[in-house]
Structure formats: C-alpha cells, structure tokens
Amino acid sequence: MLSETIVLSIWPPSASALSVEPACVAALFHLQLAIPGRFSVAYTANPDQAPSGQLPYLTHGLHNVSSLTSIVHYVKNLPGALDVDGSFQKAQSAARIAHVQTTYGDLLTAMLYSIDTNWWNVTRPAIVSALPVPQCYYVPERLRNSYRPRLEAAEMWNISSVDQDDKENVMSAFRKDKRKNKQAETQRFKTVFARDKAAQQAREFLSIYERFLGEDRFFYSSERPTSLDIIFAAHTHILAQLPFTDNLLQSVLVHSFPTILAHARAVQSAILENAVPPIARSNPSSSIMFLIPLRISSLLRKPRVAHSVEDGRYTVARWGWISLAITGVALYFRLYRREIREAEYEEDVLVAHEEMLEEEDYEDE
C-alpha cells in the first residue's frame, strides 16, 4: 500500500493563488504537512472526473476519496502520517472549523461566483483555461449555478457592482421610461444594502479570529499549524491573492486585518517553504477522455502488464460468464418475441372467427 502513488487532484492555480477553491488549498496544505514527499498533485478543472463529482479528491491505488473531510480522515490513518491536530482541543477546533467553512466560505464564494465582474474576469477564465472542448462551454455555468442556492440562502447572491445598476439607470432615463427608472433605482438600493451587509459581516467575522489569534503565530500552537489554521489560511490565501476586479471584501481584508494576512503567510511558509509537492503528469487537452467516467478512463489509460496463468483463467472465466449472460438475454428476447407473435396470431384468428359468425348471423336474419 505504501509503495502505491498518492495523487491529490485539485482545481488549477490562478494568478498567485494556489487554487480557486479553498478546500483544494486546504487539502494541499494538509497532505504536505501530514505526509510530505509521499504524494503528487494533479490539476484538473473537471469535477466529473471525481468519484463524487466534486473537487478535491485523492487516489491511492484502488482507493478513491472525495471531499476535504474524507481526505483528512484517510490520510490520518496512513502509516507514518503526522497527526496534524495532536492533543489539542479537537471538539472546540471542529466547531470553529465548521464556522469558518460556513461563514468564511460564503464570503469567499460570493466574491468568486456572485459578483458578475469577478465571475467574468477572474473565476470563469481560471476554470475555462484548464478545460478542453466541449467542457469549457458548460462546466463553468453549471458550477456557478450549483453555488447559487447557498448564496441566496446567505443573502449574498445580489452583491454585484453598483456600476452595472448605474448603467441600467442611465439607459432607463435616456428612454424616458419612468417605470424602468424606478425599478432600477430600487434594485440599486438593494444592491448597495447587500454589499454593505456583506462587508460588515466580513469585518465582524475577521475580528473574531483576529482576537482569537492575538499575538500568536498560529491559533493553537506556536510550533506548527493545525487543521483550523490550514482551513482558515486557505480561505485567506485565495481572497488575498486573486486579482479581483471588484475587491469589495478583499479591500476589507487587506486594509483592516493585516494580522489575518500575516497568519495566512505564516501557514503557507511553514508548510511549503522547505518542499513543494511534485506535479503529476496529466493531459488536459484530451476532450474525449474528459467525457469518459473516471473508472473507465483509468482502465483505458492503464498500461499493459504481464499476467499470471491464474489471472488468465479468471479472465477467461469472467468473459465466459459475460458471454453466457448476453446469450441468455438474447434467447429470452427471441423467445419472448415468438410468444408475442403467437399470441397476436391467435388473437387475429379469434377476431376473424367472431367476424365470420357475425356475418352468418346477419345473413340468417
């Protein structure tokens, strides 16, 4: 098991960010801290290749593990893996991690997918650049729509730039359409309110963890980061490093919370300073292989190896059972069709006989 290659598949990097998905950055940090030098990274932008349809995911021999929580649990049980959390307050840490993934995740997701200018200028180009044809035409929009219910529930879907509303307002005034002008003004008020609310929520959230961090380098330990540090720093890293066109929440982080930025840099430096995981070879230009499910495509990519006599017997037996199953299905449908034809013939004879009797009765009358 240990000799088999461990491959972590994550969303590709963009600009100075290691990835556009915080769970992918957190998985990269966690593996590099827990099992350094024992895994490689594969960049992909197609979640359809994952066993559960989401990134990140990990492959280790015949094992496929999806979601950050499952990956962390799997890596923790590997022989020789470092227990990242150690003897720290795991219950309190788990509650804080859930809080970070929910609140900080909503804020970052809103920046990536809710604001139109950021979506079209930053997020979508980063996803499209790593996708072949035809996935580049439908995967980004499908991904954005998958986040919409979450952001609508958090009241963060309608925080696009006010400039767009101003343009619509000018066009309405030019057309002298008072009704559209009033609707545009109402929409502009809602947008400004939603943006102010999101910025205020970001300040309150970051203030909580700024006080919790205090003068320390990490949240629970001054020696090395824990899971809470990794997940929190992954969100901060993406929010700070991506070149957002509309920097609504990015400006709040950069100008008001330098301690949080220093924490993210400290986590990244402590984990990736000495060594960077190797990049696994991939072929993102092959659009045909992207359309094939993961298990089938892995079989197609697997090189031929020498098989033993026993493996050959099992192969022959397996194909024999497959042939018998196909033959049985074919015979069943053949016999079933014959019974249908015989039933139809008997029904036609019975109908003809009844018609003949009716004609004889009519002639007798």
C-alpha positions in Angstrom: 0.0 0.0 0.0 2.8 2.4 0.9 4.5 1.9 -2.5 1.4 3.0 -4.4 1.3 6.5 -5.6 -0.9 9.0 -3.8 -2.3 11.7 -6.1 -4.3 14.7 -5.0 -6.5 16.2 -7.7 -7.4 19.9 -7.2 -8.6 22.9 -9.1 -5.7 24.6 -11.0 -3.9 27.7 -9.7 -4.8 31.2 -10.9 -2.5 34.3 -10.7 -0.7 34.0 -7.4 -3.3 31.7 -5.8 -2.6 28.0 -5.4 -6.2 27.2 -6.4 -9.6 28.8 -6.8 -11.2 26.5 -4.3 -10.4 26.8 -0.6 -11.0 23.1 0.0 -8.3 22.3 -2.6 -5.8 24.6 -1.0 -6.6 23.2 2.5 -6.1 19.6 1.2 -2.8 20.6 -0.4 -1.6 22.1 2.9 -2.8 19.2 5.0 -1.1 16.5 2.9 2.1 18.4 2.7 2.1 18.7 6.5 1.0 15.2 7.2 2.8 13.1 4.5 5.4 15.3 2.9 7.2 13.8 -0.1 4.7 10.9 -0.4 2.1 12.4 -2.8 1.9 14.4 -6.0 -0.6 17.0 -7.2 -2.8 16.7 -10.4 -4.5 19.9 -11.6 -8.0 19.4 -13.1 -11.0 21.7 -13.6 -13.5 18.9 -14.4 -15.3 17.7 -11.3 -16.9 15.0 -13.4 -13.7 13.1 -13.2 -14.1 12.9 -9.4 -15.9 9.8 -7.9 -18.4 12.1 -6.2 -18.4 14.9 -8.8 -16.6 17.4 -6.6 -13.0 18.5 -6.0 -10.7 17.8 -4.3 -10.3 14.1 -4.5 -7.5 11.7 -3.7 -6.5 8.5 -5.4 -4.3 5.9 -3.7 -4.1 2.6 -5.6 -7.6 1.3 -5.7 -8.9 3.8 -3.2 -10.7 7.0 -4.3 -11.5 9.5 -1.6 -13.6 12.7 -2.2 -14.3 15.8 0.0 -11.8 17.5 2.3 -13.1 15.8 5.4 -12.8 12.3 4.0 -9.3 13.1 2.6 -8.2 14.3 6.0 -9.6 11.2 7.7 -8.0 8.9 5.2 -4.6 10.5 5.4 -4.7 10.5 9.1 -4.9 6.7 9.1 -2.0 6.1 6.8 1.1 4.6 8.4 3.7 7.2 9.3 1.3 10.1 8.8 1.6 13.1 11.1 -1.4 13.8 13.4 -1.9 17.5 12.5 -4.2 18.3 15.4 -2.3 16.2 18.0 -3.7 16.6 21.5 -5.3 20.0 21.0 -8.9 20.8 21.8 -10.5 18.8 19.0 -14.1 19.4 19.8 -13.6 23.2 20.0 -11.5 23.1 16.9 -14.2 21.1 15.0 -16.8 23.7 15.9 -14.5 26.6 14.8 -13.7 24.8 11.5 -17.4 24.4 10.8 -17.9 28.1 11.5 -15.0 29.0 9.1 -16.2 26.8 6.3 -19.7 28.2 6.6 -19.2 31.9 7.1 -15.8 32.5 5.5 -16.8 30.1 2.8 -20.0 32.1 2.0 -17.9 35.3 1.8 -15.3 33.9 -0.5 -17.8 32.1 -2.6 -19.8 35.4 -3.1 -16.6 37.1 -4.3 -15.9 34.3 -6.8 -19.4 33.5 -8.1 -21.9 36.2 -7.1 -20.3 39.4 -8.3 -20.6 39.5 -12.1 -17.4 41.3 -12.9 -15.3 38.9 -10.7 -17.1 35.9 -12.3 -16.4 37.0 -15.9 -12.9 38.5 -15.4 -11.4 36.2 -12.8 -13.2 33.0 -11.8 -14.6 31.8 -15.2 -11.4 32.4 -17.1 -9.4 30.5 -14.5 -11.8 27.5 -14.9 -12.1 27.7 -18.7 -8.3 27.8 -19.1 -7.9 24.3 -17.7 -10.9 22.7 -19.5 -10.9 21.2 -23.0 -13.7 21.5 -25.6 -16.7 20.9 -25.0 -16.5 21.1 -21.2 -15.3 24.7 -21.2 -18.7 25.7 -22.6 -21.0 24.2 -19.9 -19.0 23.3 -16.8 -18.4 26.9 -15.6 -22.0 27.9 -15.7 -23.1 24.6 -14.2 -20.6 25.2 -11.4 -21.8 28.7 -10.8 -25.5 27.6 -10.6 -24.6 25.0 -8.1 -23.4 27.7 -5.7 -26.4 30.0 -6.2 -28.8 28.3 -3.7 -26.2 28.5 -1.0 -25.5 32.2 -1.6 -29.2 33.1 -1.9 -29.8 31.4 1.5 -27.0 33.6 2.9 -28.4 36.7 1.1 -25.2 37.2 -0.8 -26.2 36.5 -4.4 -27.2 40.0 -5.3 -24.0 41.9 -4.4 -22.9 42.8 -8.0 -21.1 46.1 -8.6 -23.3 49.2 -8.4 -21.8 50.5 -11.7 -23.9 48.0 -13.6 -27.1 49.3 -11.9 -26.0 52.9 -12.7 -25.7 52.0 -16.4 -29.2 50.5 -16.4 -30.4 53.6 -14.7 -28.9 55.9 -17.3 -30.4 53.8 -20.1 -33.8 53.9 -18.5 -33.6 57.7 -18.2 -32.5 58.0 -21.8 -35.5 56.1 -22.9 -37.7 58.2 -20.6 -39.2 55.1 -19.1 -40.2 56.1 -15.6 -41.2 52.6 -14.6 -37.9 51.1 -15.6 -36.1 54.0 -13.9 -37.9 53.4 -10.7 -37.2 49.6 -10.8 -33.5 50.4 -11.5 -33.4 52.7 -8.5 -35.0 50.1 -6.3 -32.5 47.5 -7.5 -29.6 49.8 -6.9 -30.7 50.4 -3.3 -31.0 46.6 -2.7 -27.5 46.1 -4.2 -25.9 48.8 -2.0 -27.6 47.4 1.1 -26.5 43.8 0.2 -22.9 45.0 -0.4 -22.7 46.9 2.9 -24.2 43.9 4.7 -21.6 41.6 3.2 -18.7 43.9 4.1 -20.0 44.3 7.6 -20.3 40.6 8.0 -16.7 40.1 6.8 -15.4 42.7 9.4 -17.3 41.0 12.2 -16.1 37.5 11.2 -12.4 38.5 10.8 -12.5 40.5 14.0 -13.5 37.4 15.9 -10.5 35.4 14.7 -8.1 38.3 14.9 -8.8 38.5 18.6 -8.6 34.7 19.0 -5.2 34.8 17.2 -3.9 37.6 19.3 -0.1 37.9 19.1 0.5 34.3 18.4 1.6 32.9 15.0 -1.0 30.1 14.9 -4.3 29.6 16.7 -3.5 26.7 19.0 0.2 26.1 18.7 3.3 28.3 18.2 5.2 25.4 16.7 3.1 24.3 13.7 -0.3 24.9 12.2 -3.4 22.8 13.0 -6.4 22.0 10.9 -8.1 25.2 11.9 -5.0 27.2 10.8 -5.0 25.3 7.5 -8.6 25.8 6.6 -8.7 29.4 7.7 -5.5 30.3 5.9 -6.7 28.6 2.7 -9.7 31.0 2.5 -7.5 34.0 3.3 -4.9 32.9 0.7 -7.5 32.9 -2.1 -9.2 36.1 -1.0 -5.9 37.9 -0.9 -4.1 36.5 -3.9 -6.7 36.6 -6.7 -6.8 39.8 -8.8 -10.5 40.6 -8.2 -12.0 43.2 -10.4 -14.5 44.1 -7.7 -12.4 44.0 -4.5 -15.4 44.5 -2.1 -14.3 42.0 0.6 -10.6 41.9 -0.5 -10.2 45.5 0.5 -11.7 44.8 3.9 -9.1 42.1 4.5 -6.1 43.9 3.1 -6.7 47.3 4.7 -8.2 46.4 8.0 -6.8 43.0 9.0 -3.0 42.7 8.5 -2.8 40.2 11.3 -5.0 37.8 9.3 -2.8 38.2 6.2 0.3 37.6 8.3 -1.3 34.4 9.6 -2.0 33.1 6.1 1.6 33.8 5.0 2.9 32.1 8.2 0.9 28.9 7.5 1.9 28.8 3.8 5.6 29.4 4.7 5.6 26.8 7.5 4.1 24.1 5.1 5.5 24.9 1.7 8.8 26.7 2.4 11.1 23.6 2.5 9.5 21.4 -0.2 6.8 21.7 -2.8 4.9 18.5 -3.9 5.6 17.3 -7.4 3.1 17.8 -10.2 1.6 14.6 -11.6 1.5 14.3 -15.4 -1.8 14.9 -16.9 -3.3 15.5 -20.4 -6.0 18.2 -20.0 -6.2 18.7 -23.8 -7.9 15.3 -24.4 -11.6 16.2 -24.5 -12.6 12.6 -25.3 -11.1 11.3 -22.1 -12.8 14.0 -20.1 -16.2 12.7 -21.3 -15.4 9.1 -20.1 -16.1 8.3 -16.4 -13.2 8.1 -14.0 -13.1 4.3 -13.7 -13.4 3.6 -17.4 -10.8 6.2 -18.3 -8.4 4.9 -15.8 -8.7 1.4 -17.3 -8.1 2.9 -20.8 -5.0 4.7 -19.6 -3.6 1.7 -17.7 -0.6 0.2 -19.5 -0.5 -3.5 -20.3 1.2 -5.6 -17.7 2.2 -9.3 -17.6 -0.5 -11.6 -16.1 0.0 -14.9 -14.4 -1.7 -18.1 -15.5 -4.2 -17.9 -12.7 -5.1 -14.3 -13.8 -5.6 -15.6 -17.3 -8.0 -18.3 -16.0 -10.0 -15.7 -14.1 -10.1 -13.5 -17.2 -11.4 -16.4 -19.4 -14.0 -17.3 -16.7 -15.2 -13.7 -16.4 -15.6 -13.3 -20.1 -17.3 -16.7 -20.2 -19.9 -15.6 -17.7 -20.4 -12.3 -19.6 -21.0 -14.3 -22.8 -23.5 -16.6 -21.1 -25.3 -13.6 -19.7 -25.5 -11.9 -23.1 -26.6 -15.1 -24.8 -29.3 -15.7 -22.1 -30.7 -12.2 -22.6 -30.7 -12.7 -26.4 -32.5 -16.0 -26.2 -35.0 -14.5 -23.7 -36.0 -11.7 -26.1 -36.1 -14.1 -29.0 -38.5 -16.5 -27.2 -40.4 -13.6 -25.8 -40.9 -12.1 -29.3 -42.0 -15.6 -30.6 -44.6 -15.8 -27.8 -45.9 -12.3 -28.7 -46.2 -13.2 -32.3 -48.1 -16.4 -31.5 -50.4 -14.5 -29.1 -51.1 -11.9 -31.8 -51.8 -14.7 -34.4 -54.2 -16.4 -32.0 -55.9 -13.1 -31.3 -56.2 -12.4 -35.1 -57.7 -15.9 -35.7 -60.2 -15.3 -32.9 -61.2 -11.9 -34.2 -61.7 -13.3 -37.7 -63.8 -16.2 -36.4 -66.0 -13.8 -34.4 -66.4 -11.6 -37.5 -67.4 -14.6 -39.6 -70.0 -15.7 -37.0 -71.5 -12.2 -37.0 -71.7 -12.2 -40.8 -73.5 -15.6 -40.8 -76.0 -14.3 -38.2 -76.6 -11.2 -40.3 -77.3 -13.4 -43.4 -79.7 -15.6 -41.5 -81.7 -12.6 -40.5 
